[in-house]
Amino acid sequence: MPVDPGTLTADELARLLREAEQAHGAYERELGERDEDWPTWYATWILDQLRERGAGPGP
């Protein structure tokens, strides 16, 4: 389902943040330590999800 970043709702963003939290938890378990740069990881993951859905800035 494409998401237009101009019409991204708070509910949709909250869902993406919850999904990012779960994915990041798995990443940290694999990494074996706390990721101090988690904001960059979250931002990259969310932008990738939006690109996969046909929205968001290009590469």
C-alpha distance matrix in Angstrom:
0.0 3.8 6.4 9.8 12.4 14.8 13.0 12.0 13.8 16.3 14.7 11.4 13.9 16.1 13.6 13.1 16.9 17.6 15.6 17.5 20.7 20.4 19.7 22.5 24.8 24.5 25.1 28.2 29.5 29.3 30.9 33.6 33.9 32.3 30.1 31.8 29.2 26.3 25.0 24.5 22.8 20.4 19.7 19.2 16.9 14.6 14.7 14.0 10.8 9.7 11.0 9.3 5.8 8.0 9.6 12.9 16.3 17.2 19.7
3.8 0.0 3.8 6.5 9.4 11.7 10.7 10.2 12.8 15.7 14.9 11.5 13.3 16.2 14.4 13.2 16.9 18.4 16.6 17.7 21.1 21.5 20.4 22.7 25.5 25.4 25.5 28.5 30.3 30.0 31.1 34.0 34.0 32.2 29.7 31.0 28.1 25.5 23.8 23.0 21.8 19.5 18.1 17.6 16.0 13.4 12.7 12.5 10.0 7.7 8.7 8.1 4.4 5.0 6.1 9.6 12.9 14.0 16.9
6.4 3.8 0.0 3.8 6.0 8.5 7.4 6.5 9.4 12.3 12.1 8.7 10.2 13.5 12.4 11.2 14.6 16.5 15.4 16.2 19.5 20.4 19.7 21.6 24.5 24.9 24.9 27.6 29.6 29.7 30.5 33.2 32.8 30.7 28.1 29.1 26.2 23.6 21.5 21.0 20.3 17.6 16.0 16.2 14.9 11.7 11.2 12.1 9.6 6.6 8.9 9.5 6.2 6.8 5.4 8.0 11.7 13.8 16.7
9.8 6.5 3.8 0.0 3.8 5.3 5.3 6.0 9.6 12.8 13.6 10.7 11.6 15.2 15.0 13.7 16.5 19.0 18.2 18.6 21.9 23.2 22.5 23.9 27.0 27.7 27.3 29.8 32.2 32.2 32.7 35.5 34.8 32.4 29.7 30.2 27.1 24.8 22.2 21.6 21.5 18.9 16.7 17.2 16.6 13.3 12.0 13.7 12.0 8.4 10.1 11.8 9.0 8.0 5.4 7.1 10.4 13.0 16.3
12.4 9.4 6.0 3.8 0.0 3.8 5.4 4.9 8.7 11.2 12.8 10.2 9.8 13.5 14.1 12.4 14.6 17.6 17.2 17.0 20.1 22.0 21.3 22.2 25.3 26.4 25.8 27.9 30.6 30.8 30.9 33.6 32.6 30.0 27.1 27.3 24.1 22.0 19.1 18.7 19.1 16.4 13.9 14.9 14.9 11.4 10.1 12.6 11.6 8.0 10.1 12.6 10.5 9.8 6.3 5.9 8.9 12.2 15.2
14.8 11.7 8.5 5.3 3.8 0.0 3.8 5.8 8.8 11.7 13.9 12.0 11.9 15.4 16.5 15.4 17.3 20.2 20.4 20.3 23.1 25.2 24.7 25.5 28.5 29.8 29.3 31.3 34.0 34.3 34.3 37.0 35.7 33.0 30.1 30.0 26.9 24.9 21.7 21.5 22.3 19.5 16.9 18.2 18.5 14.9 13.7 16.4 15.3 11.8 13.6 16.2 13.8 12.7 9.3 9.0 11.3 14.7 18.0
13.0 10.7 7.4 5.3 5.4 3.8 0.0 3.8 6.1 9.5 11.2 9.7 10.5 13.8 14.6 14.3 16.5 18.9 19.2 19.8 22.4 24.2 24.2 25.4 28.1 29.4 29.4 31.3 33.8 34.4 34.7 37.2 36.1 33.4 30.8 31.0 28.1 25.6 22.8 23.0 23.3 20.2 18.1 19.6 19.1 15.4 14.9 17.3 15.4 12.2 14.7 16.4 13.5 13.2 10.4 11.1 14.1 17.3 20.5
12.0 10.2 6.5 6.0 4.9 5.8 3.8 0.0 3.8 6.8 8.3 6.3 6.8 10.1 11.0 10.6 12.7 15.1 15.5 16.1 18.6 20.5 20.6 21.7 24.4 25.8 25.8 27.7 30.1 30.9 31.2 33.6 32.5 29.8 27.4 27.6 24.9 22.3 19.6 20.0 20.1 16.8 15.1 16.8 16.0 12.2 12.4 14.8 12.7 10.0 13.1 14.7 12.0 12.6 9.8 10.2 13.5 16.7 19.5
13.8 12.8 9.4 9.6 8.7 8.8 6.1 3.8 0.0 3.8 5.3 5.1 6.2 8.5 9.8 10.7 12.3 14.2 15.4 16.4 18.3 20.2 21.0 22.1 24.3 26.0 26.5 28.1 30.3 31.5 32.0 34.0 32.8 30.0 27.9 28.1 25.8 22.9 20.3 21.4 21.4 17.8 16.7 18.9 17.7 14.0 15.1 17.4 15.0 12.9 16.4 17.5 14.8 15.9 13.4 13.8 17.1 20.3 22.9
16.3 15.7 12.3 12.8 11.2 11.7 9.5 6.8 3.8 0.0 3.8 5.5 5.1 6.0 8.5 9.8 10.3 12.1 14.1 15.0 16.2 18.4 19.7 20.4 22.3 24.5 25.1 26.2 28.5 30.0 30.4 32.0 30.6 27.6 25.8 25.9 23.9 20.9 18.4 20.1 20.1 16.4 15.8 18.5 17.3 13.8 15.6 18.1 15.8 14.4 18.1 19.2 16.9 18.5 15.9 15.7 18.8 22.1 24.2
14.7 14.9 12.1 13.6 12.8 13.9 11.2 8.3 5.3 3.8 0.0 3.8 5.5 5.0 6.1 8.7 9.8 10.5 12.3 14.1 15.2 16.7 18.4 19.6 21.1 23.0 24.1 25.5 27.3 28.9 29.7 31.3 30.2 27.5 26.0 26.6 24.9 21.5 19.6 21.3 20.7 16.9 17.0 19.2 17.3 14.1 16.3 18.2 15.2 14.4 18.2 18.5 16.1 18.3 16.4 16.9 20.3 23.2 25.3
11.4 11.5 8.7 10.7 10.2 12.0 9.7 6.3 5.1 5.5 3.8 0.0 3.8 5.4 5.1 6.3 8.7 9.9 10.6 12.2 14.2 15.6 16.5 18.0 20.0 21.5 22.3 24.1 26.0 27.1 28.0 30.0 29.1 26.6 24.8 25.6 23.5 20.2 18.4 19.5 18.6 15.0 14.8 16.5 14.5 11.1 13.1 14.7 11.7 10.7 14.5 14.7 12.4 14.6 12.9 13.6 17.1 19.8 21.9
13.9 13.3 10.2 11.6 9.8 11.9 10.5 6.8 6.2 5.1 5.5 3.8 0.0 3.8 5.4 5.0 6.2 8.6 9.8 10.3 12.2 14.4 15.1 15.9 18.2 20.0 20.4 21.9 24.2 25.4 25.8 27.8 26.6 23.8 21.8 22.3 20.2 17.0 14.9 16.1 15.6 11.9 11.6 13.9 12.4 8.9 11.1 13.4 11.0 10.2 14.0 15.0 13.3 15.3 13.0 12.7 15.7 18.6 20.4
16.1 16.2 13.5 15.2 13.5 15.4 13.8 10.1 8.5 6.0 5.0 5.4 3.8 0.0 3.8 5.4 5.0 6.2 8.6 9.7 10.5 12.6 14.2 15.0 16.5 18.7 19.6 20.7 22.7 24.4 25.0 26.5 25.3 22.5 21.0 21.6 20.1 16.6 15.0 17.0 16.2 12.3 13.1 15.6 13.7 10.8 13.8 15.7 13.2 13.3 17.0 17.5 16.1 18.5 16.6 16.3 19.2 22.0 23.4
13.6 14.4 12.4 15.0 14.1 16.5 14.6 11.0 9.8 8.5 6.1 5.1 5.4 3.8 0.0 3.8 5.4 5.1 6.2 8.5 9.8 10.8 12.3 14.0 15.5 17.0 18.3 19.9 21.5 23.0 24.1 25.7 25.0 22.7 21.3 22.6 21.0 17.4 16.4 17.9 16.3 12.7 13.8 15.5 12.8 10.3 13.5 14.5 11.4 12.1 15.8 15.4 14.0 17.0 15.7 16.1 19.3 21.6 23.0
13.1 13.2 11.2 13.7 12.4 15.4 14.3 10.6 10.7 9.8 8.7 6.3 5.0 5.4 3.8 0.0 3.8 5.5 5.0 6.0 8.5 9.9 10.4 11.8 14.1 15.4 16.0 17.9 19.9 20.9 21.7 23.8 23.1 20.8 18.9 20.2 18.2 14.8 13.6 14.6 13.0 9.5 10.3 11.7 9.1 6.5 9.8 10.8 8.1 9.1 12.7 12.7 11.9 14.7 13.4 13.3 16.2 18.3 19.4
16.9 16.9 14.6 16.5 14.6 17.3 16.5 12.7 12.3 10.3 9.8 8.7 6.2 5.0 5.4 3.8 0.0 3.8 5.4 4.9 6.1 8.7 9.8 10.1 12.1 14.3 14.8 15.9 18.2 19.7 20.1 21.8 20.7 18.0 16.3 17.3 15.7 12.1 11.0 12.8 11.5 7.7 9.4 11.6 9.4 7.5 11.1 12.6 10.8 12.0 15.3 15.7 15.4 18.0 16.3 15.5 17.9 20.2 20.8
17.6 18.4 16.5 19.0 17.6 20.2 18.9 15.1 14.2 12.1 10.5 9.9 8.6 6.2 5.1 5.5 3.8 0.0 3.8 5.4 5.1 6.5 8.8 9.8 10.7 12.8 14.3 15.3 16.9 18.7 19.7 21.0 20.3 17.9 17.0 18.5 17.5 13.7 13.6 15.5 13.5 10.2 12.6 14.4 11.6 10.4 14.1 14.9 12.6 14.4 17.6 17.3 16.9 20.0 18.8 18.5 21.1 23.1 23.7
15.6 16.6 15.4 18.2 17.2 20.4 19.2 15.5 15.4 14.1 12.3 10.6 9.8 8.6 6.2 5.0 5.4 3.8 0.0 3.8 5.4 5.2 6.2 8.5 9.9 11.0 12.4 14.3 15.7 16.9 18.2 20.0 19.8 17.9 16.7 18.8 17.5 13.8 14.0 15.1 12.5 9.7 12.1 12.8 9.4 8.9 12.5 12.3 9.9 12.4 15.3 14.4 14.4 17.8 17.2 17.2 19.7 21.2 21.6
17.5 17.7 16.2 18.6 17.0 20.3 19.8 16.1 16.4 15.0 14.1 12.2 10.3 9.7 8.5 6.0 4.9 5.4 3.8 0.0 3.8 5.4 5.0 5.8 8.4 9.9 10.2 11.9 14.1 15.1 15.8 17.8 17.2 15.1 13.4 15.3 13.8 10.2 10.4 11.4 8.8 6.0 8.9 9.7 6.7 6.9 10.6 10.7 9.4 12.0 14.6 14.4 15.1 18.0 17.0 16.2 18.2 19.6 19.5
20.7 21.1 19.5 21.9 20.1 23.1 22.4 18.6 18.3 16.2 15.2 14.2 12.2 10.5 9.8 8.5 6.1 5.1 5.4 3.8 0.0 3.8 5.5 5.1 6.1 8.7 9.7 10.4 12.3 14.2 14.9 16.1 15.2 13.0 12.1 14.0 13.4 9.6 10.7 12.6 10.1 7.7 11.2 12.5 10.0 10.4 14.1 14.4 13.2 15.7 18.4 18.1 18.8 21.7 20.6 19.7 21.7 23.2 23.0
20.4 21.5 20.4 23.2 22.0 25.2 24.2 20.5 20.2 18.4 16.7 15.6 14.4 12.6 10.8 9.9 8.7 6.5 5.2 5.4 3.8 0.0 3.8 5.5 5.2 6.5 8.7 10.0 10.8 12.6 14.2 15.4 15.4 14.0 13.6 16.3 15.9 12.4 13.9 15.3 12.2 10.5 13.9 14.4 11.3 12.2 15.8 15.3 13.7 16.7 19.1 18.1 18.9 22.2 21.7 21.4 23.4 24.6 24.2
19.7 20.4 19.7 22.5 21.3 24.7 24.2 20.6 21.0 19.7 18.4 16.5 15.1 14.2 12.3 10.4 9.8 8.8 6.2 5.0 5.5 3.8 0.0 3.8 5.4 5.2 6.3 8.8 10.0 10.7 12.2 14.2 14.6 13.6 12.5 15.4 14.6 11.3 13.1 13.5 10.0 9.1 12.3 11.9 8.7 10.6 13.7 12.6 11.7 15.1 16.8 15.8 17.2 20.3 20.1 19.6 21.4 22.0 21.3
22.5 22.7 21.6 23.9 22.2 25.5 25.4 21.7 22.1 20.4 19.6 18.0 15.9 15.0 14.0 11.8 10.1 9.8 8.5 5.8 5.1 5.5 3.8 0.0 3.8 5.3 4.8 6.1 8.5 9.7 10.1 12.0 11.5 10.0 8.8 11.6 11.1 7.9 10.3 11.0 7.7 7.4 11.1 11.1 8.8 11.1 14.1 13.6 13.5 16.6 18.3 17.9 19.5 22.3 21.6 20.5 21.7 22.5 21.5
24.8 25.5 24.5 27.0 25.3 28.5 28.1 24.4 24.3 22.3 21.1 20.0 18.2 16.5 15.5 14.1 12.1 10.7 9.9 8.4 6.1 5.2 5.4 3.8 0.0 3.8 5.4 5.1 6.2 8.6 9.7 10.4 10.3 9.2 9.5 12.6 13.1 10.1 12.9 14.3 11.1 10.8 14.6 14.9 12.5 14.5 17.8 17.2 16.7 19.9 21.7 21.0 22.5 25.5 24.9 24.0 25.4 26.3 25.2
24.5 25.4 24.9 27.7 26.4 29.8 29.4 25.8 26.0 24.5 23.0 21.5 20.0 18.7 17.0 15.4 14.3 12.8 11.0 9.9 8.7 6.5 5.2 5.3 3.8 0.0 3.8 5.5 5.1 6.2 8.5 9.8 11.0 11.1 11.3 14.8 15.1 12.5 15.4 15.9 12.3 12.6 16.1 15.5 12.9 15.4 18.3 16.9 16.5 20.1 21.4 20.2 22.1 25.1 25.1 24.5 25.8 26.2 24.9
25.1 25.5 24.9 27.3 25.8 29.3 29.4 25.8 26.5 25.1 24.1 22.3 20.4 19.6 18.3 16.0 14.8 14.3 12.4 10.2 9.7 8.7 6.3 4.8 5.4 3.8 0.0 3.8 5.5 5.1 6.0 8.5 9.4 9.5 8.7 12.4 12.3 10.3 13.4 13.3 9.7 11.0 14.3 13.3 11.3 14.4 16.9 15.5 15.9 19.4 20.3 19.6 21.9 24.5 24.3 23.3 24.1 24.2 22.6
28.2 28.5 27.6 29.8 27.9 31.3 31.3 27.7 28.1 26.2 25.5 24.1 21.9 20.7 19.9 17.9 15.9 15.3 14.3 11.9 10.4 10.0 8.8 6.1 5.1 5.5 3.8 0.0 3.8 5.3 4.8 5.9 5.9 5.9 6.4 10.1 11.1 9.5 13.1 13.7 10.7 12.1 15.6 15.2 13.8 16.7 19.2 18.4 18.9 22.2 23.4 22.9 25.0 27.6 27.1 25.8 26.5 26.9 25.1
29.5 30.3 29.6 32.2 30.6 34.0 33.8 30.1 30.3 28.5 27.3 26.0 24.2 22.7 21.5 19.9 18.2 16.9 15.7 14.1 12.3 10.8 10.0 8.5 6.2 5.1 5.5 3.8 0.0 3.8 5.4 5.1 6.9 8.4 9.9 13.5 14.9 13.2 16.8 17.4 14.3 15.4 19.0 18.4 16.6 19.4 22.1 20.9 21.0 24.5 25.7 24.7 26.8 29.7 29.5 28.5 29.4 29.7 28.0
29.3 30.0 29.7 32.2 30.8 34.3 34.4 30.9 31.5 30.0 28.9 27.1 25.4 24.4 23.0 20.9 19.7 18.7 16.9 15.1 14.2 12.6 10.7 9.7 8.6 6.2 5.1 5.3 3.8 0.0 3.8 5.4 8.2 10.3 10.8 14.6 15.4 14.2 17.7 17.5 14.2 16.0 19.2 17.9 16.2 19.5 21.7 20.0 20.5 24.1 24.7 23.7 26.2 28.8 29.0 28.0 28.7 28.4 26.4
30.9 31.1 30.5 32.7 30.9 34.3 34.7 31.2 32.0 30.4 29.7 28.0 25.8 25.0 24.1 21.7 20.1 19.7 18.2 15.8 14.9 14.2 12.2 10.1 9.7 8.5 6.0 4.8 5.4 3.8 0.0 3.8 5.6 7.8 8.1 11.7 12.7 12.3 16.0 15.6 12.9 15.3 18.2 17.1 16.1 19.5 21.5 20.2 21.3 24.6 25.1 24.7 27.3 29.6 29.4 28.0 28.2 28.0 25.7
33.6 34.0 33.2 35.5 33.6 37.0 37.2 33.6 34.0 32.0 31.3 30.0 27.8 26.5 25.7 23.8 21.8 21.0 20.0 17.8 16.1 15.4 14.2 12.0 10.4 9.8 8.5 5.9 5.1 5.4 3.8 0.0 3.8 7.2 9.1 12.4 14.4 14.0 17.9 18.1 15.6 17.7 20.9 20.2 19.2 22.3 24.5 23.5 24.3 27.6 28.5 27.9 30.3 32.8 32.5 31.1 31.5 31.5 29.3
33.9 34.0 32.8 34.8 32.6 35.7 36.1 32.5 32.8 30.6 30.2 29.1 26.6 25.3 25.0 23.1 20.7 20.3 19.8 17.2 15.2 15.4 14.6 11.5 10.3 11.0 9.4 5.9 6.9 8.2 5.6 3.8 0.0 3.8 6.4 9.1 11.7 11.6 15.5 16.1 14.2 16.2 19.4 19.2 18.6 21.5 23.8 23.3 24.3 27.3 28.3 28.3 30.5 32.8 32.1 30.3 30.6 31.0 28.9
32.3 32.2 30.7 32.4 30.0 33.0 33.4 29.8 30.0 27.6 27.5 26.6 23.8 22.5 22.7 20.8 18.0 17.9 17.9 15.1 13.0 14.0 13.6 10.0 9.2 11.1 9.5 5.9 8.4 10.3 7.8 7.2 3.8 0.0 3.8 6.0 8.9 8.6 12.3 13.5 12.0 13.6 16.8 17.2 16.9 19.3 21.7 21.8 22.7 25.4 26.7 27.0 29.0 31.3 30.1 28.2 28.6 29.3 27.5
30.1 29.7 28.1 29.7 27.1 30.1 30.8 27.4 27.9 25.8 26.0 24.8 21.8 21.0 21.3 18.9 16.3 17.0 16.7 13.4 12.1 13.6 12.5 8.8 9.5 11.3 8.7 6.4 9.9 10.8 8.1 9.1 6.4 3.8 0.0 3.8 5.4 5.5 9.2 9.9 8.6 10.8 13.5 13.8 14.0 16.5 18.5 18.7 20.0 22.5 23.7 24.3 26.4 28.4 27.1 25.0 25.1 25.8 23.9
31.8 31.0 29.1 30.2 27.3 30.0 31.0 27.6 28.1 25.9 26.6 25.6 22.3 21.6 22.6 20.2 17.3 18.5 18.8 15.3 14.0 16.3 15.4 11.6 12.6 14.8 12.4 10.1 13.5 14.6 11.7 12.4 9.1 6.0 3.8 0.0 3.8 5.6 8.3 9.4 9.6 11.6 13.7 14.6 15.5 17.6 19.3 20.2 21.6 23.7 24.9 26.0 27.9 29.6 27.9 25.4 25.3 26.3 24.4
29.2 28.1 26.2 27.1 24.1 26.9 28.1 24.9 25.8 23.9 24.9 23.5 20.2 20.1 21.0 18.2 15.7 17.5 17.5 13.8 13.4 15.9 14.6 11.1 13.1 15.1 12.3 11.1 14.9 15.4 12.7 14.4 11.7 8.9 5.4 3.8 0.0 3.8 5.6 5.8 6.6 9.0 10.4 11.2 12.7 14.7 16.0 17.0 18.9 20.6 21.7 23.1 25.0 26.4 24.6 22.0 21.6 22.6 20.8
26.3 25.5 23.6 24.8 22.0 24.9 25.6 22.3 22.9 20.9 21.5 20.2 17.0 16.6 17.4 14.8 12.1 13.7 13.8 10.2 9.6 12.4 11.3 7.9 10.1 12.5 10.3 9.5 13.2 14.2 12.3 14.0 11.6 8.6 5.5 5.6 3.8 0.0 3.8 5.5 4.9 6.0 8.5 9.8 10.4 12.1 14.1 15.2 16.3 18.3 19.8 20.9 22.6 24.4 22.6 20.3 20.6 21.8 20.5
25.0 23.8 21.5 22.2 19.1 21.7 22.8 19.6 20.3 18.4 19.6 18.4 14.9 15.0 16.4 13.6 11.0 13.6 14.0 10.4 10.7 13.9 13.1 10.3 12.9 15.4 13.4 13.1 16.8 17.7 16.0 17.9 15.5 12.3 9.2 8.3 5.6 3.8 0.0 3.8 5.4 5.1 6.1 8.6 9.9 10.6 12.2 14.1 15.4 16.5 18.3 20.0 21.3 22.7 20.5 17.8 18.1 19.8 18.8
24.5 23.0 21.0 21.6 18.7 21.5 23.0 20.0 21.4 20.1 21.3 19.5 16.1 17.0 17.9 14.6 12.8 15.5 15.1 11.4 12.6 15.3 13.5 11.0 14.3 15.9 13.3 13.7 17.4 17.5 15.6 18.1 16.1 13.5 9.9 9.4 5.8 5.5 3.8 0.0 3.8 5.5 5.1 6.1 8.5 9.9 10.5 12.1 14.2 15.4 16.4 18.2 20.0 21.1 19.1 16.3 15.9 17.1 15.6
22.8 21.8 20.3 21.5 19.1 22.3 23.3 20.1 21.4 20.1 20.7 18.6 15.6 16.2 16.3 13.0 11.5 13.5 12.5 8.8 10.1 12.2 10.0 7.7 11.1 12.3 9.7 10.7 14.3 14.2 12.9 15.6 14.2 12.0 8.6 9.6 6.6 4.9 5.4 3.8 0.0 3.8 5.5 5.3 6.1 8.6 10.0 10.6 12.3 14.3 15.4 16.5 18.5 20.1 18.7 16.4 16.6 17.4 15.9
20.4 19.5 17.6 18.9 16.4 19.5 20.2 16.8 17.8 16.4 16.9 15.0 11.9 12.3 12.7 9.5 7.7 10.2 9.7 6.0 7.7 10.5 9.1 7.4 10.8 12.6 11.0 12.1 15.4 16.0 15.3 17.7 16.2 13.6 10.8 11.6 9.0 6.0 5.1 5.5 3.8 0.0 3.8 5.5 5.1 6.1 8.5 9.8 10.5 12.3 14.2 15.3 16.7 18.5 16.8 14.8 15.6 17.1 16.5
19.7 18.1 16.0 16.7 13.9 16.9 18.1 15.1 16.7 15.8 17.0 14.8 11.6 13.1 13.8 10.3 9.4 12.6 12.1 8.9 11.2 13.9 12.3 11.1 14.6 16.1 14.3 15.6 19.0 19.2 18.2 20.9 19.4 16.8 13.5 13.7 10.4 8.5 6.1 5.1 5.5 3.8 0.0 3.8 5.5 5.3 6.1 8.5 9.9 10.7 12.3 14.3 15.5 16.6 14.5 11.9 12.3 14.1 13.7
19.2 17.6 16.2 17.2 14.9 18.2 19.6 16.8 18.9 18.5 19.2 16.5 13.9 15.6 15.5 11.7 11.6 14.4 12.8 9.7 12.5 14.4 11.9 11.1 14.9 15.5 13.3 15.2 18.4 17.9 17.1 20.2 19.2 17.2 13.8 14.6 11.2 9.8 8.6 6.1 5.3 5.5 3.8 0.0 3.8 5.5 5.2 6.1 8.6 10.0 10.5 12.3 14.3 15.3 13.8 11.4 11.4 12.2 11.1
16.9 16.0 14.9 16.6 14.9 18.5 19.1 16.0 17.7 17.3 17.3 14.5 12.4 13.7 12.8 9.1 9.4 11.6 9.4 6.7 10.0 11.3 8.7 8.8 12.5 12.9 11.3 13.8 16.6 16.2 16.1 19.2 18.6 16.9 14.0 15.5 12.7 10.4 9.9 8.5 6.1 5.1 5.5 3.8 0.0 3.8 5.5 5.1 6.2 8.7 9.9 10.6 12.5 14.4 13.4 12.0 13.0 13.7 13.1
14.6 13.4 11.7 13.3 11.4 14.9 15.4 12.2 14.0 13.8 14.1 11.1 8.9 10.8 10.3 6.5 7.5 10.4 8.9 6.9 10.4 12.2 10.6 11.1 14.5 15.4 14.4 16.7 19.4 19.5 19.5 22.3 21.5 19.3 16.5 17.6 14.7 12.1 10.6 9.9 8.6 6.1 5.3 5.5 3.8 0.0 3.8 5.4 5.0 6.3 8.6 9.9 10.7 12.5 10.9 9.5 11.3 13.0 13.4
14.7 12.7 11.2 12.0 10.1 13.7 14.9 12.4 15.1 15.6 16.3 13.1 11.1 13.8 13.5 9.8 11.1 14.1 12.5 10.6 14.1 15.8 13.7 14.1 17.8 18.3 16.9 19.2 22.1 21.7 21.5 24.5 23.8 21.7 18.5 19.3 16.0 14.1 12.2 10.5 10.0 8.5 6.1 5.2 5.5 3.8 0.0 3.8 5.4 5.1 6.2 8.6 9.9 10.6 8.7 6.6 7.7 9.2 9.7
14.0 12.5 12.1 13.7 12.6 16.4 17.3 14.8 17.4 18.1 18.2 14.7 13.4 15.7 14.5 10.8 12.6 14.9 12.3 10.7 14.4 15.3 12.6 13.6 17.2 16.9 15.5 18.4 20.9 20.0 20.2 23.5 23.3 21.8 18.7 20.2 17.0 15.2 14.1 12.1 10.6 9.8 8.5 6.1 5.1 5.4 3.8 0.0 3.8 5.4 5.1 6.2 8.7 9.9 9.4 8.4 9.4 9.5 9.4
10.8 10.0 9.6 12.0 11.6 15.3 15.4 12.7 15.0 15.8 15.2 11.7 11.0 13.2 11.4 8.1 10.8 12.6 9.9 9.4 13.2 13.7 11.7 13.5 16.7 16.5 15.9 18.9 21.0 20.5 21.3 24.3 24.3 22.7 20.0 21.6 18.9 16.3 15.4 14.2 12.3 10.5 9.9 8.6 6.2 5.0 5.4 3.8 0.0 3.8 5.4 5.1 6.4 8.8 8.6 8.8 11.1 11.9 12.6
9.7 7.7 6.6 8.4 8.0 11.8 12.2 10.0 12.9 14.4 14.4 10.7 10.2 13.3 12.1 9.1 12.0 14.4 12.4 12.0 15.7 16.7 15.1 16.6 19.9 20.1 19.4 22.2 24.5 24.1 24.6 27.6 27.3 25.4 22.5 23.7 20.6 18.3 16.5 15.4 14.3 12.3 10.7 10.0 8.7 6.3 5.1 5.4 3.8 0.0 3.8 5.4 5.1 6.4 5.1 5.4 8.4 9.9 11.7
11.0 8.7 8.9 10.1 10.1 13.6 14.7 13.1 16.4 18.1 18.2 14.5 14.0 17.0 15.8 12.7 15.3 17.6 15.3 14.6 18.4 19.1 16.8 18.3 21.7 21.4 20.3 23.4 25.7 24.7 25.1 28.5 28.3 26.7 23.7 24.9 21.7 19.8 18.3 16.4 15.4 14.2 12.3 10.5 9.9 8.6 6.2 5.1 5.4 3.8 0.0 3.8 5.3 5.0 5.0 5.4 7.1 7.1 8.8
9.3 8.1 9.5 11.8 12.6 16.2 16.4 14.7 17.5 19.2 18.5 14.7 15.0 17.5 15.4 12.7 15.7 17.3 14.4 14.4 18.1 18.1 15.8 17.9 21.0 20.2 19.6 22.9 24.7 23.7 24.7 27.9 28.3 27.0 24.3 26.0 23.1 20.9 20.0 18.2 16.5 15.3 14.3 12.3 10.6 9.9 8.6 6.2 5.1 5.4 3.8 0.0 3.8 5.4 7.4 9.0 10.9 10.5 11.6
5.8 4.4 6.2 9.0 10.5 13.8 13.5 12.0 14.8 16.9 16.1 12.4 13.3 16.1 14.0 11.9 15.4 16.9 14.4 15.1 18.8 18.9 17.2 19.5 22.5 22.1 21.9 25.0 26.8 26.2 27.3 30.3 30.5 29.0 26.4 27.9 25.0 22.6 21.3 20.0 18.5 16.7 15.5 14.3 12.5 10.7 9.9 8.7 6.4 5.1 5.3 3.8 0.0 3.8 5.7 8.5 11.5 11.9 14.0
8.0 5.0 6.8 8.0 9.8 12.7 13.2 12.6 15.9 18.5 18.3 14.6 15.3 18.5 17.0 14.7 18.0 20.0 17.8 18.0 21.7 22.2 20.3 22.3 25.5 25.1 24.5 27.6 29.7 28.8 29.6 32.8 32.8 31.3 28.4 29.6 26.4 24.4 22.7 21.1 20.1 18.5 16.6 15.3 14.4 12.5 10.6 9.9 8.8 6.4 5.0 5.4 3.8 0.0 3.8 7.0 9.4 9.6 12.3
9.6 6.1 5.4 5.4 6.3 9.3 10.4 9.8 13.4 15.9 16.4 12.9 13.0 16.6 15.7 13.4 16.3 18.8 17.2 17.0 20.6 21.7 20.1 21.6 24.9 25.1 24.3 27.1 29.5 29.0 29.4 32.5 32.1 30.1 27.1 27.9 24.6 22.6 20.5 19.1 18.7 16.8 14.5 13.8 13.4 10.9 8.7 9.4 8.6 5.1 5.0 7.4 5.7 3.8 0.0 3.7 6.9 8.4 11.6
12.9 9.6 8.0 7.1 5.9 9.0 11.1 10.2 13.8 15.7 16.9 13.6 12.7 16.3 16.1 13.3 15.5 18.5 17.2 16.2 19.7 21.4 19.6 20.5 24.0 24.5 23.3 25.8 28.5 28.0 28.0 31.1 30.3 28.2 25.0 25.4 22.0 20.3 17.8 16.3 16.4 14.8 11.9 11.4 12.0 9.5 6.6 8.4 8.8 5.4 5.4 9.0 8.5 7.0 3.7 0.0 3.8 6.5 9.5
16.3 12.9 11.7 10.4 8.9 11.3 14.1 13.5 17.1 18.8 20.3 17.1 15.7 19.2 19.3 16.2 17.9 21.1 19.7 18.2 21.7 23.4 21.4 21.7 25.4 25.8 24.1 26.5 29.4 28.7 28.2 31.5 30.6 28.6 25.1 25.3 21.6 20.6 18.1 15.9 16.6 15.6 12.3 11.4 13.0 11.3 7.7 9.4 11.1 8.4 7.1 10.9 11.5 9.4 6.9 3.8 0.0 3.8 6.7
17.2 14.0 13.8 13.0 12.2 14.7 17.3 16.7 20.3 22.1 23.2 19.8 18.6 22.0 21.6 18.3 20.2 23.1 21.2 19.6 23.2 24.6 22.0 22.5 26.3 26.2 24.2 26.9 29.7 28.4 28.0 31.5 31.0 29.3 25.8 26.3 22.6 21.8 19.8 17.1 17.4 17.1 14.1 12.2 13.7 13.0 9.2 9.5 11.9 9.9 7.1 10.5 11.9 9.6 8.4 6.5 3.8 0.0 3.8
19.7 16.9 16.7 16.3 15.2 18.0 20.5 19.5 22.9 24.2 25.3 21.9 20.4 23.4 23.0 19.4 20.8 23.7 21.6 19.5 23.0 24.2 21.3 21.5 25.2 24.9 22.6 25.1 28.0 26.4 25.7 29.3 28.9 27.5 23.9 24.4 20.8 20.5 18.8 15.6 15.9 16.5 13.7 11.1 13.1 13.4 9.7 9.4 12.6 11.7 8.8 11.6 14.0 12.3 11.6 9.5 6.7 3.8 0.0
